[in-house]
C-alpha cells in the first residue's frame, strides 16, 4: 500500500505547467512520494498563489514553454517573490539563458526516481554548475570561516555582494572587448575574475575566470563564440550561474 501521508521533512513543491496531463501526472508522482504539492496552470497564477501566501514553496517546478509569462521573465519574477529553488522541466533542451537562470533542468520523460532524486539534491544546498570539477563549492568553507573570524558578518556579506556585482560588470566588459576583437582584454578580465574571486574563496567563479584566462572563449570580432565544456553549459552562462549561487549562499549564510 502506498503511504500518501506528507512528511514534515519534505519541501513544499509548486508545479507550474499549462499541460493538464503533464501537470496531473507529475503532481501525482510527488503526492505518492509524500511531497506537499500545489499546482498552477501558468506563471501569473503561480505568482498570485505565492503573493497570497496560499503557497510557500521550497521548490518550484516550471515547464520551459508556456503561453504568457514564461522562460527567464517568469524565473526572474519567481526569484523576486520567493526563495524557492527553480527547476525547469522540459521535453527538449531549453534555451541556454533559461537553463542558466534556473537552478537545474529535468528533461521529460523522467521516472519517479529521477524526480525524487532531483528534489533530494535540491535540499542539499546551492546547485553545482555544469562543467566545473565535481564538488567545486560555491564558496570555500575555510576561507569563509577565516573571513568571519576577521570581521563582522555584515562586512563579509558586503565582500560577496561586491563580488556578485563585479562579475556582472566583468561579463559586460568581456562582451565589449570581444566585439573589438580584443582577445588579450578578454583574457585579462578572466584573470581579474579568477584573482578577485579566488581571494574571497568564491571557488566556482574563480575556476571559471581561470578558464576564460586560459582561452575558453574564442573572440570573433562580432562577439564571443563560447566553447563548450564537457558538452555542458557555455562558460559565460556558467559564470552567471555561479554568481546566482553566490546570491543564494548569502541568503542562507547571512539572512537579513
Residue pairs with C-beta under 8 A, 6 or more apart in sequence:
2 32
3 34
4 31
4 32
4 34
5 34
6 34
6 35
6 36
7 34
10 33
10 34
10 35
10 36
10 119
11 35
11 57
11 58
11 59
11 119
11 122
11 123
12 35
12 36
12 37
12 38
12 55
12 56
12 57
12 58
12 59
13 30
13 35
13 36
13 37
13 38
13 57
13 58
13 59
13 60
13 61
13 119
14 37
14 38
14 39
14 40
14 46
14 49
14 50
14 55
14 57
14 59
14 60
14 61
14 84
15 23
15 26
15 27
15 30
15 37
15 38
15 39
15 40
15 60
15 61
15 62
16 39
16 40
16 41
16 42
16 43
16 45
16 46
16 60
16 61
16 62
16 63
16 66
16 74
17 23
17 26
17 39
17 41
17 61
17 62
17 63
17 66
17 89
18 41
18 42
18 63
18 66
18 67
19 63
22 63
22 108
23 39
23 41
26 61
26 89
26 115
27 37
27 39
29 112
29 115
30 37
30 115
31 37
32 112
33 112
33 115
33 116
35 119
38 49
38 54
38 55
38 57
40 46
40 49
42 66
42 67
42 68
42 69
43 62
43 66
43 68
43 69
43 70
43 74
43 77
43 78
44 68
44 69
46 60
46 62
46 78
47 69
47 77
47 78
47 81
48 54
49 55
50 56
50 57
50 78
50 81
50 82
51 81
56 82
57 82
57 84
58 84
58 85
58 123
59 84
59 85
59 87
59 119
59 122
60 78
60 82
60 84
60 85
60 86
60 87
61 87
61 89
61 106
62 74
62 75
62 78
62 86
62 87
62 88
62 89
63 70
63 88
63 89
63 90
64 70
64 71
64 88
64 89
64 90
64 94
64 95
64 98
64 105
65 71
65 90
65 94
66 74
69 77
71 95
71 97
71 98
72 97
72 98
72 101
75 86
75 88
75 98
75 101
75 102
76 101
78 84
78 86
79 86
83 251
85 103
85 122
85 127
86 101
86 102
86 103
87 102
87 103
87 104
87 105
87 106
87 118
87 122
88 94
88 98
88 99
88 102
88 104
88 105
88 106
89 105
89 106
89 107
89 108
89 110
90 105
90 106
90 107
90 108
91 107
91 108
91 109
92 107
93 99
93 105
93 107
94 102
94 105
96 233
96 234
96 237
97 237
99 105
99 233
99 237
100 233
100 237
100 238
100 240
100 241
101 240
101 244
103 122
103 127
104 118
104 122
104 127
106 114
106 115
106 118
125 252
126 138
126 245
126 248
126 249
126 252
127 241
127 245
128 134
128 135
128 136
129 136
129 204
129 208
129 233
129 238
129 241
129 242
129 245
130 229
130 230
130 232
130 233
130 238
131 228
131 229
131 230
131 232
131 233
131 235
131 238
132 204
132 207
132 208
132 238
133 207
136 203
136 204
136 207
137 203
137 204
138 202
138 203
138 204
138 242
138 245
138 246
138 248
138 249
139 160
139 200
139 201
139 202
139 203
139 246
139 249
140 201
140 203
142 201
143 200
143 201
144 156
144 201
144 253
147 156
147 159
147 200
147 201
148 156
153 254
154 254
156 254
157 250
157 254
159 200
160 200
160 202
160 246
160 249
160 250
161 250
163 196
163 197
163 200
163 202
163 205
163 246
164 243
164 246
164 247
166 193
166 196
167 193
167 197
167 205
167 239
167 240
167 242
167 243
168 243
170 189
170 192
170 193
171 236
171 239
171 240
173 185
173 189
174 186
174 189
174 190
174 212
174 217
174 224
174 236
175 223
175 224
177 185
177 186
177 189
177 219
178 186
178 217
178 219
178 220
178 221
178 223
178 224
179 221
179 222
179 223
180 221
181 219
181 220
181 221
182 219
183 219
186 212
186 217
186 219
186 224
187 212
187 213
187 214
187 215
188 213
189 212
190 209
190 210
190 211
190 212
190 213
190 214
190 216
190 217
191 209
191 213
192 209
193 205
193 206
193 208
193 209
193 212
193 239
194 206
194 207
194 209
194 210
194 212
194 213
195 206
195 209
197 203
197 205
197 206
197 209
198 206
198 209
202 242
202 246
204 238
204 242
204 245
205 239
205 242
205 243
205 246
208 235
208 238
208 239
208 242
209 239
211 229
211 235
212 235
212 239
216 226
216 227
216 229
216 235
217 224
217 225
217 226
217 227
217 235
217 236
218 224
218 225
218 226
218 227
224 236
226 234
226 235
226 236
226 237
227 234
227 235
228 234
229 235
229 238
232 238
233 241
